[in-house]
Amino acid sequence: MHFVEAKGILHESGGRCGMNLYRGCTHGCIYCDSRSRCYQFTHPFEDVEVKRNAPELLEKALRSKRRRCMIGTGAMSDPYMPCEEELRLTRRCLEIIRDHGFGAAIQTKSDRVLRDIDLLDEINRSAKCVVQLTLTTWDEDLCRIVEPGVCGTRRRVEVLHALRERGIPTVVWLTPILPFLNDTEENVSAILDACADAGVRGVIDFGMGLTLREGDREYYYAALDRHFPGLKERTIRRYGTAYELPSPRAKELTALFHRKCEESGMLSSPEACFRYLNELPEKYPQISLFSY
């Protein structure tokens, strides 16, 4: 990793406020869109860039904001990579969010988020805190190939339960669904059943498929060659160089997705989930453990 002095940390777009404390990632997920060349990385993706002055920039930005809002992090780079254990940059920024009465929406694949559960609880009691976890692959052997640098799916489900016990709401990203790999009814059904059991507030899906761009595509295909001989050629025959790669089973999986979410009372449209993630009411009702 390497350190930089950032010029700014809080970015507003479409009514949302977000920050990325790190740039790059060491998780090694074979499908990662953040590797795409459109993001103009000037350093190797695994050489994580650390914005060491992020807490100072965030403090200044929140002091000047007239209205409280939700502060999101993790959209482009996981805030709980291994380097966070030493640097504690995420925790310091969460402390600032808490001290100024703002809400937090954290996106991660790591169980390291539980290290800060006390702080997340404090934010949730004074404002609002939502933790978003990505779950793509119920089969643990496949998960270790697809997402090699993070804890397995079962462990992430344990994280969901631990957060629920504290009354901290959660949202799950069921994306991407990889054609010919995890695009089965068994996989999607198992994940959704686990989400319902953990009292997840909503599940985000973008059409049961995968997107590939220049940079990301090459990395993904190299991983297919290493682990699934012949699958790259099969994928290219069907999709060519398309940006969107919907699963051949997308229609059936989407119907299953909406049915299970409706049965369990989970939000199932991206719009509804994002609206929930971005809303910070003046008086935020606490979640009852008996409300599911």
C-alpha positions as CSV (number, residue, x, y, z in Angstrom):
1,M,0.0,0.0,0.0
2,H,1.0,3.6,-0.3
3,F,-0.2,6.9,1.2
4,V,-1.5,10.1,-0.4
5,E,-2.9,13.4,0.8
6,A,-6.4,13.7,-0.7
7,K,-7.8,17.0,-1.8
8,G,-11.4,16.0,-0.8
9,I,-13.1,13.0,0.8
10,L,-16.9,13.6,0.7
11,H,-18.6,13.4,-2.6
12,E,-22.3,14.3,-3.2
13,S,-24.3,13.0,-6.2
14,G,-28.0,12.6,-6.7
15,G,-28.7,13.5,-3.1
16,R,-26.2,10.9,-1.8
17,C,-23.0,11.6,0.2
18,G,-20.2,9.0,-0.1
19,M,-16.5,8.6,0.6
20,N,-13.8,6.2,-0.3
21,L,-11.0,6.0,2.3
22,Y,-9.0,3.6,0.2
23,R,-8.4,3.2,-3.5
24,G,-7.8,-0.3,-4.8
25,C,-8.4,-3.6,-3.1
26,T,-6.8,-6.8,-2.0
27,H,-9.9,-9.1,-1.9
28,G,-9.1,-10.5,-5.3
29,C,-12.8,-11.0,-6.4
30,I,-12.6,-12.3,-9.9
31,Y,-15.5,-10.1,-11.1
32,C,-14.5,-6.7,-9.5
33,D,-15.8,-3.8,-11.6
34,S,-13.5,-1.4,-9.8
35,R,-10.6,-2.8,-11.8
36,S,-12.1,-1.3,-15.0
37,R,-9.9,1.1,-16.9
38,C,-12.5,3.8,-16.8
39,Y,-11.5,4.5,-13.2
40,Q,-8.0,5.5,-14.4
41,F,-5.9,3.7,-11.9
42,T,-2.3,4.9,-12.1
43,H,-1.0,2.2,-9.8
44,P,-1.5,-1.6,-9.5
45,F,-5.0,-2.4,-8.2
46,E,-3.7,-4.4,-5.2
47,D,-1.3,-1.6,-4.2
48,V,-3.9,0.0,-2.0
49,E,-3.9,3.8,-2.0
50,V,-4.5,5.2,1.5
51,K,-6.0,8.6,1.9
52,R,-4.3,9.3,5.2
53,N,-5.8,12.7,5.7
54,A,-9.4,11.4,5.3
55,P,-10.5,12.0,8.9
56,E,-9.3,15.6,8.9
57,L,-11.1,16.2,5.5
58,L,-14.3,14.5,6.8
59,E,-14.3,16.6,10.0
60,K,-14.1,19.8,8.0
61,A,-16.8,18.7,5.6
62,L,-19.3,17.6,8.3
63,R,-18.7,20.8,10.3
64,S,-19.8,22.9,7.3
65,K,-22.9,20.8,6.3
66,R,-26.2,22.4,7.4
67,R,-28.3,19.3,7.3
68,R,-27.5,15.8,8.6
69,C,-27.5,13.0,6.1
70,M,-26.3,9.4,5.6
71,I,-22.6,9.0,4.8
72,G,-21.9,6.0,2.6
73,T,-18.6,4.2,2.2
74,G,-17.5,1.0,0.4
75,A,-18.9,1.5,-3.0
76,M,-15.6,1.5,-4.8
77,S,-13.2,0.1,-2.2
78,D,-14.0,-2.1,0.8
79,P,-13.4,-0.1,4.1
80,Y,-12.5,-3.3,6.0
81,M,-9.6,-4.7,4.0
82,P,-6.8,-6.2,6.1
83,C,-4.9,-2.9,6.2
84,E,-7.8,-1.4,8.2
85,E,-6.7,-3.6,11.2
86,E,-3.6,-1.5,11.5
87,L,-4.6,1.9,10.1
88,R,-8.1,2.1,11.6
89,L,-9.0,4.8,9.1
90,T,-12.6,3.6,8.8
91,R,-13.1,3.6,12.6
92,R,-11.7,7.1,13.0
93,C,-14.1,8.4,10.3
94,L,-17.1,6.5,11.9
95,E,-16.2,8.3,15.2
96,I,-16.4,11.6,13.4
97,I,-19.7,10.7,11.8
98,R,-21.1,9.7,15.3
99,D,-19.8,12.9,16.9
100,H,-21.5,15.1,14.4
101,G,-24.8,13.2,14.5
102,F,-24.8,11.9,10.9
103,G,-25.8,8.5,9.7
104,A,-23.7,5.8,8.1
105,A,-24.2,3.3,5.3
106,I,-21.3,0.8,5.1
107,Q,-20.7,-1.6,2.3
108,T,-18.3,-4.5,2.9
109,K,-17.6,-8.2,2.4
110,S,-15.5,-8.5,5.5
111,D,-16.3,-9.8,9.0
112,R,-13.9,-7.1,10.3
113,V,-16.9,-4.8,10.4
114,L,-17.8,-6.6,13.7
115,R,-14.7,-5.0,15.3
116,D,-16.6,-1.7,15.2
117,I,-20.0,-3.0,16.2
118,D,-20.0,-0.9,19.3
119,L,-19.5,2.2,17.3
120,L,-22.0,1.2,14.7
121,D,-24.5,0.6,17.5
122,E,-23.8,4.2,18.8
123,I,-24.4,5.7,15.4
124,N,-27.6,3.7,15.0
125,R,-28.9,4.9,18.3
126,S,-28.2,8.5,17.7
127,A,-28.9,8.7,14.0
128,K,-29.0,5.6,11.7
129,C,-26.5,3.0,10.6
130,V,-27.0,0.4,7.9
131,V,-24.5,-2.3,7.0
132,Q,-24.5,-3.8,3.5
133,L,-22.9,-7.2,2.9
134,T,-22.4,-8.8,-0.5
135,L,-23.5,-12.5,-0.8
136,T,-23.1,-14.1,-4.2
137,T,-22.2,-17.8,-3.7
138,W,-23.6,-20.2,-1.2
139,D,-21.2,-23.0,-2.2
140,E,-18.1,-22.3,0.0
141,D,-15.7,-24.0,-2.4
142,L,-16.8,-21.8,-5.3
143,C,-16.9,-18.8,-3.0
144,R,-13.2,-19.3,-2.2
145,I,-12.4,-19.1,-5.9
146,V,-14.8,-16.2,-6.8
147,E,-14.0,-14.1,-3.7
148,P,-10.6,-15.5,-2.5
149,G,-9.5,-12.7,-0.1
150,V,-12.6,-12.5,2.1
151,C,-14.4,-14.6,4.6
152,G,-16.9,-17.2,3.3
153,T,-20.6,-16.8,2.8
154,R,-21.6,-18.6,6.0
155,R,-19.4,-16.3,8.1
156,R,-21.0,-13.2,6.4
157,V,-24.4,-14.6,7.4
158,E,-23.1,-14.9,11.0
159,V,-22.2,-11.2,10.7
160,L,-25.8,-10.4,9.6
161,H,-27.1,-12.2,12.7
162,A,-24.7,-10.4,15.0
163,L,-25.8,-7.0,13.6
164,R,-29.4,-8.0,14.0
165,E,-28.9,-8.8,17.6
166,R,-27.7,-5.2,18.1
167,G,-30.7,-3.8,16.2
168,I,-28.5,-2.6,13.3
169,P,-30.3,-2.9,10.0
170,T,-28.7,-4.7,7.1
171,V,-29.0,-4.8,3.3
172,V,-27.6,-7.6,1.1
173,W,-26.1,-7.2,-2.4
174,L,-27.0,-10.3,-4.4
175,T,-24.7,-9.4,-7.2
176,P,-23.1,-10.3,-9.4
177,I,-24.6,-13.6,-10.5
178,L,-22.1,-15.2,-12.8
179,P,-23.4,-17.0,-15.9
180,F,-22.7,-20.7,-15.8
181,L,-21.2,-20.5,-12.3
182,N,-23.6,-19.4,-9.5
183,D,-26.7,-18.8,-11.6
184,T,-28.7,-21.6,-10.1
185,E,-32.0,-21.7,-8.3
186,E,-30.3,-23.6,-5.4
187,N,-27.8,-20.8,-5.0
188,V,-30.1,-17.9,-5.1
189,S,-32.7,-19.6,-3.0
190,A,-30.2,-20.6,-0.3
191,I,-28.9,-17.0,0.0
192,L,-32.4,-15.5,0.1
193,D,-33.5,-17.9,2.8
194,A,-30.4,-17.0,4.9
195,C,-31.2,-13.3,4.4
196,A,-34.8,-13.8,5.5
197,D,-33.6,-15.7,8.6
198,A,-31.2,-12.9,9.5
199,G,-33.9,-10.3,9.2
200,V,-32.3,-8.4,6.3
201,R,-34.2,-5.2,5.4
202,G,-33.6,-5.4,1.7
203,V,-31.8,-7.3,-1.1
204,I,-30.3,-5.5,-4.1
205,D,-30.2,-7.3,-7.5
206,F,-29.5,-5.8,-10.9
207,G,-31.0,-8.4,-13.1
208,M,-29.2,-11.7,-12.3
209,G,-26.1,-11.2,-14.3
210,L,-22.6,-9.7,-14.6
211,T,-21.1,-6.6,-16.1
212,L,-17.7,-6.5,-17.7
213,R,-15.7,-3.6,-18.9
214,E,-12.2,-3.2,-20.3
215,G,-9.7,-4.1,-17.5
216,D,-12.3,-6.0,-15.5
217,R,-13.1,-8.3,-18.5
218,E,-9.4,-9.4,-18.9
219,Y,-9.0,-10.2,-15.2
220,Y,-12.3,-12.2,-15.1
221,Y,-11.4,-14.2,-18.2
222,A,-7.9,-15.0,-16.8
223,A,-9.6,-16.3,-13.7
224,L,-11.9,-18.5,-15.7
225,D,-9.0,-19.9,-17.6
226,R,-7.2,-20.8,-14.3
227,H,-10.2,-22.3,-12.5
228,F,-12.8,-23.3,-15.1
229,P,-11.1,-24.4,-18.4
230,G,-13.3,-23.8,-21.4
231,L,-15.7,-21.5,-19.6
232,K,-14.2,-18.3,-21.1
233,E,-14.8,-19.6,-24.6
234,R,-18.3,-20.5,-23.7
235,T,-19.0,-17.1,-22.3
236,I,-17.5,-15.3,-25.3
237,R,-19.6,-17.4,-27.7
238,R,-22.7,-16.3,-26.0
239,Y,-22.0,-12.7,-25.1
240,G,-19.1,-11.5,-27.2
241,T,-17.7,-8.2,-25.8
242,A,-21.1,-7.1,-24.3
243,Y,-21.1,-4.9,-21.2
244,E,-24.1,-6.7,-19.7
245,L,-24.0,-10.5,-19.4
246,P,-27.4,-11.6,-18.0
247,S,-27.6,-15.2,-16.9
248,P,-29.4,-17.5,-19.3
249,R,-31.7,-18.2,-16.3
250,A,-32.2,-14.6,-15.5
251,K,-36.0,-14.6,-16.0
252,E,-36.5,-17.6,-13.7
253,L,-34.1,-16.4,-11.1
254,T,-35.6,-12.9,-11.0
255,A,-39.1,-14.4,-10.5
256,L,-37.7,-16.5,-7.7
257,F,-36.0,-13.5,-6.2
258,H,-39.1,-11.3,-6.1
259,R,-41.3,-14.1,-4.8
260,K,-39.0,-14.9,-1.9
261,C,-38.4,-11.3,-1.0
262,E,-42.2,-10.6,-1.0
263,E,-42.8,-13.7,1.2
264,S,-40.2,-12.5,3.7
265,G,-41.1,-8.8,3.6
266,M,-37.7,-7.8,2.3
267,L,-37.3,-4.8,-0.1
268,S,-36.5,-6.1,-3.5
269,S,-36.1,-3.2,-5.9
270,P,-32.8,-1.2,-6.1
271,E,-34.8,2.0,-5.9
272,A,-36.5,1.0,-2.6
273,C,-33.2,-0.2,-1.1
274,F,-31.3,2.9,-2.1
275,R,-34.2,5.1,-0.8
276,Y,-33.9,3.3,2.5
277,L,-30.1,3.6,2.6
278,N,-30.2,7.3,2.0
279,E,-33.1,8.3,4.2
280,L,-32.2,9.9,7.5
281,P,-35.4,10.8,9.3
282,E,-35.4,13.4,12.1
283,K,-36.5,10.8,14.5
284,Y,-35.1,7.4,13.6
285,P,-37.1,4.5,15.1
286,Q,-35.0,1.8,16.6
287,I,-35.5,-1.8,15.2
288,S,-37.2,-4.2,17.6
289,L,-35.7,-7.7,17.7
290,F,-39.3,-9.0,17.6
291,S,-40.4,-7.0,14.5
292,Y,-39.4,-9.6,11.9
